[in-house]
């Protein structure tokens, strides 16, 4: 198969032909039905959506009569039909644009603050990595997974398609990526839970039987890949990378990783002569603070100030006359501390925490790994859930995959490691592992609108880096 990078540029143009066809073909079918004196809304709906069934039915209908183009010109549609037809076309066109070209997205949480702010409205480019065909094409337009204001699903799984992506292009390291939440295939379908408090988190903490039998964690909802909640993070590691975190610093292939100037983390500091400082004072110094979340950007802990800062804001803090610069230390778990909630949730073999993590290898399509009791926790979910294999783990440390005894596995997809720029306020790959390529939605391209007690004009039409 010819490599994508070697394909001529005009190859991309030809991929638009089927998309254009989806816009044009329903109109052709509707016009064809008109010349046989079919003008009702139901006829036109069936002609455009169920053409393989509608036209054989029409051919066998004794009442159908050919009136030709001149007969069509004499027919006058009622006013309501003009509006309905225009609305249907607009919905179809907008749905195709949303699915294949770009999608609007709003930042709901502070995991990417201060790169992106809560209530930033984004355009997500579907073309950056290639448009993904929906796994569940039968869905209410413009609605993701639930009908507004309810816990009812907005789609049906009567028709499910395999993973298909046109002219796929891999995610690049350091891109801001929108993707489907990897642990969102099963969620607790109640307010306050969903992906914010994932089902698998409770299953690991309490055990599967306890969660399934406790009414507090019911009902459950199961979602296909394209209907799990959308997340946005920065791609820290791409397929094939070796990754580790040492004292909060990410290393990729043993080299310090890219740090966005808007990436933030928590620091502790003291003031000279115990002078009091407050949020207003720090905001006047041009330090942006989000005080609305459960974990605010500024607080007092054990007599010290705790503050969430980017590197440029850290420089501002150091220069404030009331601040003792020698007292500033970064909040970081020591390497000896074991955080049981971090991936891969195996504290026997992986004594990691959010600030001291790895090393681990990010799976790459076509690469083969030798499985062992020491590393199976890293790759179990990729093998079983993302790539849909049966995996039996024998007590003697051997494995059976799809009925075949083996200690080797070759990955079918590329995987990525995603982390929020707000490193200590981010639910990211450190807590649920790799992101498969079939979960990737698109690249966050531009902020088109932003709001906080009024429009944030300076953020309008800002390109995302």
KEMI-65703 format. One record per residue (C-alpha): residue in one letter; x, y, z. Coordinates in steps of 0.001 Angstrom, whole numbers, padded with zeros to 6 digits, always signed. Layout:
# residues N
AXYZ...
***
This chain:
# residues 465
X+000000+000000+000000X+001448+003379-001001X+002549+005442+001973X+000303+008449+002689X+003269+010834+002800X+004241+009798-000776X+000813+010227-002303X+000388+013161-004707X-001363+016239-003341X-004278+015835-005732X-005076+012517-003965X-006628+014492-001112X-008913+016309-003579X-010383+013060-004855X-011405+012115-001326X-013890+015008-001398X-015864+013417-004232X-017871+010979-002046X-018552+013777+000462X-019847+016060-002304X-021844+013112-003576X-023607+012783-000238X-024789+016383-000616X-025835+016062-004263X-027289+012547-004430X-030323+013144-002147X-031277+016123-004327X-031034+014010-007475X-033190+011290-005944X-035795+013833-004868X-035911+015377-008355X-036285+011913-009864X-039251+011146-007612X-040905+014417-008687X-041046+013438-012374X-043223+010519-011263X-045638+012897-009528X-044343+012282-006033X-044313+015573-004120X-045096+014619-000525X-042558+015152+002259X-042649+011419+003088X-041838+010501-000518X-038909+012868-000639X-037615+011649+002728X-037766+008022+001580X-036173+008862-001786X-033205+010583-000160X-032600+008167+002736X-034018+004805+001620X-033434+005007-002145X-032557+001274-002615X-035975+000351-001216X-038046+003331-002325X-037407+003256-006067X-038146-000480-006553X-041380+000163-004664X-042122+003151-006899X-041438+001087-010037X-044055-001453-008939X-046632+001146-007910X-049471+001189-010441X-050472+004701-009384X-047100+006179-010305X-047198+008196-013528X-044522+010018-015417X-045220+013747-015763X-041794+014869-016932X-039876+018073-016140X-042665+020282-017508X-045170+018708-015148X-042849+019294-012227X-042620+023019-013090X-046409+023315-012854X-046485+021949-009326X-046504+024584-006596X-045322+023484-003152X-047166+024929-000153X-045275+027488+001923X-044743+025164+004865X-042988+022656+002575X-040551+025297+001408X-039568+025929+005013X-039432+022246+005972X-037354+021296+002914X-034928+024140+003600X-034638+023104+007254X-034048+019452+006383X-031332+020393+003889X-029703+022681+006453X-029715+019926+009083X-028254+017377+006666X-025578+019794+005437X-024636+020914+008952X-024502+017306+010170X-022138+016298+007365X-019935+019322+008055X-019883+018484+011776X-019018+014839+011140X-016400+015242+008424X-014992+018803+008424X-015117+020601+011771X-017068+020509+015010X-017790+023119+017653X-016580+022249+021137X-016682+024059+024474X-014090+023736+027255X-016047+022389+030260X-013271+021947+032838X-009947+023385+033950X-007641+020539+032885X-006174+022639+030039X-006193+025920+031935X-004301+028164+031373X-003837+027242+027713X-007595+027096+027261X-010129+028665+029576X-013484+027391+030762X-016121+028603+028285X-013702+028858+025389X-015623+027748+022291X-013430+025903+019793X-013437+024711+016236X-012098+021145+016133X-010593+020229+012771X-011674+016766+011599X-009280+016944+008636X-006090+017226+010708X-005973+013470+011307X-008507+012428+008669X-012317+012356+009053X-013576+009400+011070X-016703+007611+009876X-019252+007404+012740X-019513+003980+014357X-023190+004726+015077X-024625+006562+012043X-028221+006481+013323X-028136+009405+015738X-030023+012592+016569X-028232+015468+014757X-026039+017854+016801X-026371+015741+019965X-023461+013692+021258X-024565+010826+023499X-027658+011860+025502X-030787+013786+024617X-030603+017265+026198X-031785+017330+029804X-032152+013563+030084X-030228+010317+030475X-031753+008843+027314X-029287+007908+024598X-029420+010042+021455X-028482+007194+019123X-029288+003593+018301X-026865+000717+017743X-029122-001060+015213X-026420-000213+012678X-022783-000161+013803X-019819+000383+011503X-016190-000649+012048X-013467+001932+012569X-012802+003751+009279X-010780+006940+008856X-010232+008600+005474X-006632+009482+004499X-005544+009004+008100X-002687+011090+009432X-001070+010346+012817X-001390+012696+015760X+001727+014820+016200X+003529+015221+019478X+002376+018345+021412X-000894+018762+019452X-004002+019791+021405X-006282+016847+020648X-009993+016169+021141X-010700+012474+021660X-013280+010096+023075X-012692+009229+026734X-010979+005798+026737X-012754+004572+029887X-016119+005954+028766X-017440+002730+027229X-019211+001979+030531X-020393+004813+032778X-022646+005331+035786X-025575+007073+034129X-026306+009627+036847X-025599+013316+037338X-022196+013864+038876X-020787+010537+037693X-020417+009817+033928X-016771+010482+032959X-016149+012836+035918X-016297+009865+038313X-015697+006895+035993X-017287+003513+036554X-013910+001765+036271X-012511+003886+039101X-015168+002468+041441X-014722-001038+040044X-010995-000941+040837X-011567+000491+044317X-014578-001563+045421X-014663-004595+043152X-016973-005347+040229X-019562-007294+042233X-019951-004520+044822X-020452-001831+042171X-022955-003899+040186X-025002-004737+043289X-025024-001272+044900X-027949+000979+043806X-025719+004018+044365X-023786+003091+041216X-026773+002288+039031X-027911+002503+036295X-025002+001843+033982X-024817+002940+030349X-022651+001328+027689X-021424+003503+024800X-019681+002716+021509X-016362+004490+020883X-017764+007534+019069X-020391+008186+021766X-018152+008315+024815X-017562+011788+026276X-015192+014106+024406X-011979+015133+026169X-009273+017619+025192X-005613+017213+026210X-002150+017735+024775X-000489+014759+023077X+002667+014246+025113X+003786+010921+023624X+003109+009341+020246X+003171+005691+019208X+006567+004127+019780X+007743+006711+022323X+009361+005842+025633X+007939+008109+028337X+008673+008875+031955X+007948+011651+034464X+010573+012661+037011X+009636+015231+039670X+006834+016468+037434X+009026+016861+034316X+008088+014709+031314X+010878+012965+029407X+010284+011561+025919X+012874+009093+024674X+015116+010257+027568X+014933+013910+026475X+012969+016621+028328X+009595+016972+026648X+008024+020132+025302X+006588+022385+027999X+003955+024803+026773X+004461+028332+028170X+000843+028066+029291X+001367+024769+031112X+000783+025212+034832X+001457+023466+038107X+001106+024209+041818X+003736+025932+043938X+004020+026827+047619X+005402+030185+048751X+005716+032494+051756X+005774+036276+051990X+008321+038537+053610X+007402+039389+057208X+004207+037319+056762X+002567+040080+054727X-000914+038938+053650X-001728+038614+049951X-005064+037856+048339X-006550+036904+044969X-007161+040506+043894X-003540+041449+044602X-002246+038537+042510X-004669+039213+039661X-003496+042835+039540X+000014+041418+039077X-001299+039673+035900X-001538+036189+037425X-004698+034494+036218X-006464+032498+038939X-009474+030217+038616X-011231+030125+041969X-014435+028398+040849X-013360+024741+040961X-013161+022334+043919X-009384+022742+043732X-008929+026534+043402X-005775+028058+041959X-004983+029917+045193X-005367+028816+048806X-003612+028675+052179X-002285+025278+053284X-000565+024796+056655X+000416+028436+056856X+001812+028566+053300X+000274+029952+050138X-000486+027440+047412X-000823+028790+043884X-001220+027380+040358X+001213+029065+037945X+002561+028951+034416X+006311+029510+034010X+005855+033189+032984X+003567+033688+035997X+006193+032050+038211X+008647+034736+037090X+006082+037413+038004X+005608+035894+041462X+009361+035801+042112X+009634+039540+041367X+006829+040650+043679X+008426+042622+046566X+006264+040982+049224X+007173+037428+048141X+010192+035563+049476X+011583+033983+046275X+013665+031478+048243X+010499+030031+049764X+008965+029040+046397X+008882+025276+045881X+006972+023192+043374X+004329+020832+044732X+005481+017329+043859X+004934+013863+045231X+008252+012230+046226X+009378+009247+044160X+008834+006978+047171X+005118+007800+047349X+002849+005215+045693X-000405+006533+044236X-002644+003515+043724X-005032+005351+041392X-002429+005864+038657X-002234+003671+035572X-001723+000690+035326X-003183+000217+038853X-000616-002448+039772X+001231-001204+042864X+003229-004424+043113X+005091-003869+039841X+004525-000137+039263X+005091+002049+042317X+004292+005293+040519X+002562+008576+041212X+001484+011549+039087X+004878+013307+039422X+007146+010260+039224X+005844+007919+036583X+007242+005353+034166X+009187+004552+032161X+006695+002983+029797X+006460+002345+026069X+003534+003729+024045X+002204+000929+021774X+002718+001276+018032X+000790-000382+015209X+002633-003434+013908X+005016-003600+016879X+005159-006805+018914X+005530-006972+022685X+006456-009973+024823X+003849-010347+027559X+004758-011175+031131X+003127-011012+034575X+005147-007811+035104X+003864-005892+032038X+000433-007385+031305X-001245-004618+033342X+000087-002041+030867X-001397-003712+027788X-004387-005723+029064X-007044-003130+028199X-005531-002415+024779X-005596-006122+023911X-009033-006919+025301X-011120-003762+024969X-009610-001494+022312X-008540-004260+019910X-011328-006699+020848X-009399-009898+021522X-010104-012628+024042X-007318-012855+026610X-006908-015653+029154X-004237-015183+031823X-003119-018503+033281X-001861-018793+036892X+001542-019983+035635X+002131-016684+033791X+001236-017870+030281X-001432-016389+028012X-004058-017501+025514X-005134-014885+022950X-008108-015704+020716X-007743-019355+021686X-004027-019578+020801X-001352-020012+023520X+001231-017239+023094X+003335-014732+025003X+003542-012332+022040X+001090-009679+020907X+001237-007436+017818X-000721-004201+018116X-003328-003328+015484X-003497+000413+016230X-001298+003332+017187X-001711+004724+020699X-001057+008121+022277X-000315+009548+025717X-002473+012588+026557X-001977+015012+029451X-003580+018300+030434X-001477+021462+030523X-002857+022101+033999X-000743+019240+035322X-002129+018994+038860X-005777+019536+037901X-005993+017104+035007X-007664+013733+034668X-005426+012328+031930X-003431+009315+030720X-001707+009029+034090X-005075+007874+035435X-006483+005796+032539X-003621+004933+030216X-003211+004984+026454X-005567+006617+023945X-006153+004440+020843X-006142+006022+017387X-009813+005109+016816X-010747+007391+019753X-009157+010471+018158X-011787+013035+017048X-009686+015919+015740X-007283+018729+016472X-008319+021800+018460X-007708+024515+015873X-009160+027878+016901X-011098+029671+019624X-014013+031369+017882X-015797+032657+020999X-015035+032984+024705X-017156+034140+027618X-016684+034990+031294X-019074+037594+032730X-019184+038919+029189X-017256+038246+025956X-013488+037781+026310X-012752+039749+023148X-008994+039130+023113X-009571+035386+022778X-011825+035591+019707X-010362+033818+016641X-007239+032806+018533X-005239+029957+016980X-004496+027148+019439X-000875+026083+019854
***
